[in-house]
């Protein structure tokens, strides 16, 4: 799986774990919903680390915790 796909999947999994929607993440974090949708759907080849940080912070986790997932073990970029 490509890195951007892993990031999108991780965000989607975290939202499901917390019972949140993309809209709620957008509202709580001040992140445009379109940005969240693009990241989760892997519609771009890259995303900015500060956006990932803002999402992680809104979800109450650190960047280390965000990337500490088996999804990131076998990136094929």
C-alpha positions in Angstrom: 0.0 0.0 0.0 1.3 3.5 -0.8 2.0 5.9 2.0 -0.9 8.3 1.2 -3.2 5.3 1.2 -1.9 4.2 4.6 -2.4 7.7 6.0 -6.0 7.9 4.7 -6.8 4.4 6.1 -5.3 5.3 9.5 -7.4 8.4 9.7 -10.5 6.5 8.7 -9.8 3.8 11.3 -9.2 6.4 14.0 -12.5 8.1 13.2 -14.3 4.7 13.3 -12.7 3.9 16.7 -13.9 7.2 18.1 -17.3 7.1 16.5 -16.6 10.3 14.6 -17.5 11.5 11.1 -15.3 13.4 8.7 -17.6 16.4 9.3 -17.1 16.2 13.1 -13.3 16.0 12.7 -13.5 19.0 10.4 -15.6 21.0 12.8 -13.5 20.2 15.9 -10.1 20.6 14.2 -10.8 23.6 11.9 -9.7 21.4 8.9 -11.7 21.8 5.7 -13.9 18.7 5.2 -12.7 18.6 1.6 -9.1 18.2 2.8 -10.1 15.3 5.0 -12.0 13.7 2.2 -9.1 14.0 -0.2 -6.7 12.5 2.3 -8.9 9.6 3.3 -9.7 8.9 -0.4 -6.0 9.1 -1.3 -6.9 11.5 -4.1 -3.6 13.2 -4.1 -0.1 11.8 -4.1 1.0 13.7 -0.9 -0.3 15.5 2.1 1.4 18.0 4.4 2.7 16.8 7.7 1.2 19.8 9.5 -2.2 18.7 8.3 -1.6 15.2 9.7 -0.4 16.8 12.9 -3.6 18.9 13.1 -5.7 15.8 12.5 -3.8 13.8 15.1 -4.0 16.6 17.6 -7.7 16.9 17.1 -8.1 13.2 17.7 -6.0 13.5 20.9 -2.9 11.6 19.8 0.7 12.5 19.0 2.3 12.1 15.6 4.2 9.2 17.0 1.0 7.5 18.0 -0.5 8.2 14.6 2.3 6.5 12.8 2.7 3.7 15.3 0.4 1.3 13.4 1.0 -1.8 11.4 -0.4 -0.1 8.3 3.0 1.7 8.0 5.1 -1.5 8.2 5.0 -2.3 4.4 4.7 0.9 2.5 5.3 0.3 -1.3 6.1 3.8 -2.5 
